[in-house]
């Protein structure tokens, strides 16, 4: 693995590699915002560096977390990042393809930051995009089989994909229970959505979130959200 500079958080450090999706804002947002409160058992699909699982381990110290990835390099990297963290006891990573993932367990939270590419990406990315291992139908359908009755499927995705995923969820009798509209910059366009679905119906919570108040200046919302994670101004 070609290693790069590690990404340091307050309570853990993430070794990174050129062969594995790097730490990015999407992962940080999902890790900091998804509903982890009552989760005893968590499954993260496509863990990459292990970032989201580590954030969830920090947010809920009693949860047992299983992270899976189809990429051998990612599993090695996440495994190392888990091992070097104080949350090691509660974290496990396995080389698995979610499409054929078999389990007798049910999970209180299934979390996923699926690989996706911006519309204007280069031809190389378009190819990768068409081959994205985990398509949304697959993700939604299989998640409904393994979440508990009150369990949650939590994902972050480009806002243009949100409508499709919502209608897919309806097809599988999943209710949308939480929707966060994420704007890159104050007054800018809607960029991402965090969507949370459950088999149990409850009132839908909708909120807006802004990452930057002006170019390269984080919003108070973002600073507040990540204050227990990021090492700011050090």
N, C-alpha and C positions, 0 to 999 in steps of 0.2 A: 504493500500500500504506500502510495506517495503521500507522506504526511505534510500537513501545512501547519501554520501557526494555530495553536489551540485557541478556542473561543472560551474565555473565562467568564463564568457566572459567579455569584457570591458564594454559593454552597457547593458548586461542582464545576468541573472543567470539561470541555468537549474537544477531544482530539478530532481533527478533521482530515479528510483525504480527498484528493482530486477525483477519486473513483466513486464517491458517494455524494448524493445531494447534500449541499452544505447547510449550515445553520442559516436560516432566513427569517424574515419578519413573520411570515405566515405561521411557521412552526411556533415561534415565540407567542404569537397572539392566541393560537389555539391552546397551547400549553397553559397559558395564563388565564384564559377565559372559559374553557369548557367546564361543564358542571361535574365536579369531581367529589362534591360534598359527601354523598352517602354511598359512594362506590367502595365496595370491599374487593371486588375483582374487576380488573381492567384489562382490556386487550387493545394494544396499539398495532394498527396495520401499516406496514411500510415504514418502519421506525427510522431508517437511515442512520444518523449518528447516535440516535437514542435520546435526542434532545427532549421531545415531548414527554416521553416516559419519565425522564429524570425530573422534569418540572412537576409532573403529576405526583411523583413520589415525594417531592418536597411539599406540595400542597396538601397531600393526604397521607400522613405517615403510617396509617393502618392499612392502606390498600396494598393488595398483591397485584403486581403488574406483569403481564406477559407481552413482550414485544416481538413481532414477527417481521421478517423481510425476506424477499425472494433473492436478494443480492448477497452473495457470500461475503463480499468485502464489507458491506453494511453490517452484517451480523458480527464479523470480527471486530469492527470498529465500535459498535454499540456495546458489545460484550466488554471491551476494554474500558469504555467510558463508564459502564455500570460498575465494573470491578473496582475502579479507582474512586468511586463515590461513597459517601457515607450512607447512601440508601441501598447499597448493594444487596442486602438481605431480602428486600422486597421486589427485586427486579430480576427478570429472566428474559433471555432473548433466544429465539429459535429460527433456524433457516426453514421457512415455510412459505408456500404459495397460498394466499387466502382462498383462491378458487377451490383448492382441494383440502382446505384446512378442516381437520376433523377434531371434534372435542366433545366430551361428555359434560363439560362445564358450561354454565351460563354466566354471562358477564353483566355487571351493572353498568359498565360504560365501555363502548367500543369507539375508539377515536382514530381519526385518519386525516392526514394532510396528503391527499393523493397527488401524484406527480401530474403537473399540467404545465402548459406552455402558453405564453401570451400569443395573441393572434398574429402579431407581426414578426413572429420568430423566423429564423433562417430555415432553409430547406432541411437542414440536418435535424433541426428540432421538430419540424413537421413530421418527419419520419418517426422520430421517437414518440411523438404525441399520438400518432396513429397506432403505435405499438404499445401504448401504455398498458401495462399488465393488468391493471385493475380497472375495469370499466365501472361506471356508476351503477348500472343495473345489478351487476355482480355484487358490488359492495353492499347495496341496499338489501337485495334479496337474502344474501347470506347472513347479514347482520340480524335480520328479523328472526332468523332461526336460533341465534345464540345469545340474544339479550334477554335479561329477566323481564318479567311482566312490567316492572317500573323502570327497566333499564333504559339507557340513552345511547343513541348513535350520534356522535358529534363530529362534524366535518367542516373544513374550511375550503372554499372553492371560488373561482372567478365568478363575479356576479352574473355574467352572461350565462353561466351554466346552472344557476340556482333554480330557474323555473323548471327546467327539465328534471332536476333531481327532486324537486317538490312533487311533481306529478308522478314520478317513479315511486316515491314513498307512499303516495295515496294508493297506488296499485297494490302495494304490499301491506295495506292497512296500518301504516305508520302515521302517527300524528305529528305535525310540526308543533313543537312546544316552545321553541326559542329561535329567534332570528336576530343576528347582529349585522347591521349594515356598516361596512368598513370603508372609510374614505382615506385615500393616501394623504390628502392635504385639505385643510379647511377650505370649503367652497369648491373643492374639486369633484370629479366624478366618483360614483360608487365603484369601488375596485373589487372588493371581496365580500363574501357573506360567510358567517359562521352559522350553520344550520344544525339544530338539534331536534331529533325525532324520538318518539317513544311509542310503545304499543298502548300505553295508557294515555287517555285524553286528558289534557288540562289546559287552562287558559294560555293562550300564546303570549309570550313576552317578546316585545320588539324593542330594540335599542339601536342607537347610532354611535359610532366610534370613529374618532379622527386620529390618525397617526402623527401628522406634523401640522403645527399651526402656521409655519412658513417654511420655505425650503431649508432643510437640514436642521430645523428647530422642532424638537419633539413637543407634542401637545401635552398639557397637564394630564389629560386622560391617559396618555401613553406612559408618562413618567410614573404616574400613580399606579397604573396596572402592573408595571414591571419593577417597581421599587424593591421588591424582595429578590429579584433575579439579576437584573443588569448591574454591572459595575459602572456607574456613571462618573465621569470626571475624575477617574483615578489614573 
